[in-house]
Amino acid sequence: MPLQGLDPFDALLGHPDDEAEVRQTDRMARLRAKHALLLRQLPAPNSAYSDAELERLEARLDATLEALHVAFDPKAVLPADALRALSSGNEIEAVWCYRRATGASLREALRLIRSIDRTTLNLYGPN
């Protein structure tokens, strides 16, 4: 006997079938929209923000990450090819790969690459 109001294809297509799942799906959609909005609010690499304004923005982002119990790891933002180049000791190639992938300025890419502690780079796990 078929259940009232339940499409038999919902389970096959992966549609949420209860209220809790629908709420969670809606919440994730809102979080993604807020994340996209936040990214649009960040200053462009060559914008004319003062050091004080950038420090305030960074402090707010740091506080948000801390409240979410998320540790910032600069390696996490590196594209795979830049991480490989950096782990093999090729800083110039790492900067070039990062700039190609992100559109960052030379100064921004160089600062990020140089901020990464190379002693923690280990792509292949323990030897």
C-alpha positions as CSV (number, residue, x, y, z in Angstrom):
1,M,0.0,0.0,0.0
2,P,1.6,3.3,-1.1
3,L,2.1,6.1,1.5
4,Q,0.0,9.2,1.2
5,G,1.9,12.2,-0.2
6,L,5.2,10.3,-0.8
7,D,6.5,10.3,-4.3
8,P,8.0,6.8,-4.9
9,F,10.9,8.4,-6.8
10,D,12.0,10.7,-3.9
11,A,14.1,8.0,-2.3
12,L,15.7,7.2,-5.6
13,L,16.5,10.8,-6.4
14,G,17.7,11.7,-3.0
15,H,15.0,14.2,-2.1
16,P,14.6,15.0,1.6
17,D,11.7,13.0,2.9
18,D,11.2,14.4,6.4
19,E,11.0,17.9,8.0
20,A,14.3,17.6,9.8
21,E,16.1,16.8,6.6
22,V,14.4,19.7,4.8
23,R,15.4,22.1,7.5
24,Q,19.0,21.0,7.4
25,T,19.0,21.3,3.6
26,D,17.6,24.8,3.9
27,R,20.1,25.8,6.6
28,M,23.0,24.6,4.4
29,A,21.7,26.6,1.5
30,R,21.5,29.7,3.8
31,L,25.1,29.1,5.0
32,R,26.3,28.8,1.4
33,A,24.5,32.0,0.5
34,K,26.0,33.9,3.5
35,H,29.5,32.5,2.6
36,A,29.1,33.8,-0.9
37,L,28.0,37.2,0.4
38,L,31.0,37.4,2.7
39,L,33.4,36.6,-0.1
40,R,31.8,39.4,-2.2
41,Q,32.4,41.9,0.7
42,L,36.1,41.2,1.0
43,P,38.3,43.9,-0.5
44,A,40.0,43.3,-3.8
45,P,43.7,42.6,-3.7
46,N,44.6,46.0,-5.0
47,S,41.9,48.0,-3.1
48,A,42.6,51.2,-1.3
49,Y,41.8,50.0,2.3
50,S,43.9,51.4,5.1
51,D,46.0,49.1,7.3
52,A,43.6,49.8,10.2
53,E,40.6,48.7,8.1
54,L,42.2,45.5,7.0
55,E,43.3,44.7,10.6
56,R,39.7,45.2,11.8
57,L,38.4,42.9,9.0
58,E,41.0,40.3,9.8
59,A,40.2,40.5,13.5
60,R,36.5,39.9,12.8
61,L,37.3,36.9,10.5
62,D,39.7,35.5,13.1
63,A,37.0,35.9,15.8
64,T,34.5,34.1,13.5
65,L,36.8,31.2,12.8
66,E,37.6,31.0,16.6
67,A,33.9,30.9,17.4
68,L,33.4,28.1,14.9
69,H,36.5,26.2,16.3
70,V,38.2,26.4,12.9
71,A,42.0,26.8,12.8
72,F,43.3,28.7,9.8
73,D,46.0,26.8,8.0
74,P,47.5,28.7,5.0
75,K,48.3,25.4,3.4
76,A,44.6,24.7,3.1
77,V,44.1,27.5,0.6
78,L,46.9,26.4,-1.7
79,P,46.1,24.7,-4.9
80,A,47.6,21.2,-5.2
81,D,50.3,22.2,-7.7
82,A,51.4,25.1,-5.6
83,L,51.6,22.9,-2.5
84,R,53.7,20.3,-4.4
85,A,56.1,23.0,-5.7
86,L,56.5,24.4,-2.2
87,S,57.1,21.1,-0.6
88,S,59.8,20.4,-3.2
89,G,61.4,23.7,-2.3
90,N,60.5,25.6,-5.4
91,E,59.1,28.9,-4.0
92,I,59.0,30.7,-7.3
93,E,56.9,28.0,-8.9
94,A,54.6,27.9,-5.9
95,V,54.0,31.6,-6.2
96,W,53.3,31.3,-9.9
97,C,50.9,28.4,-9.4
98,Y,49.0,30.2,-6.6
99,R,48.7,33.4,-8.8
100,R,47.5,31.4,-11.8
101,A,44.8,29.7,-9.7
102,T,43.6,32.6,-7.7
103,G,44.4,35.8,-9.7
104,A,46.3,37.1,-6.6
105,S,48.9,39.9,-7.0
106,L,52.6,39.0,-6.9
107,R,52.9,40.6,-3.5
108,E,49.9,38.8,-2.0
109,A,51.0,35.4,-3.4
110,L,54.6,35.9,-2.2
111,R,53.5,36.9,1.3
112,L,51.2,33.8,1.6
113,I,53.8,31.4,0.3
114,R,56.4,32.8,2.6
115,S,54.1,32.6,5.6
116,I,53.8,28.9,5.4
117,D,56.0,26.9,7.7
118,R,57.9,24.5,5.4
119,T,58.8,22.2,8.2
120,T,55.1,21.1,8.4
121,L,54.9,20.3,4.7
122,N,54.6,16.6,4.2
123,L,52.3,15.5,1.4
124,Y,52.9,11.8,1.6
125,G,52.5,11.2,5.4
126,P,55.2,9.8,7.7
127,N,58.2,8.1,6.1
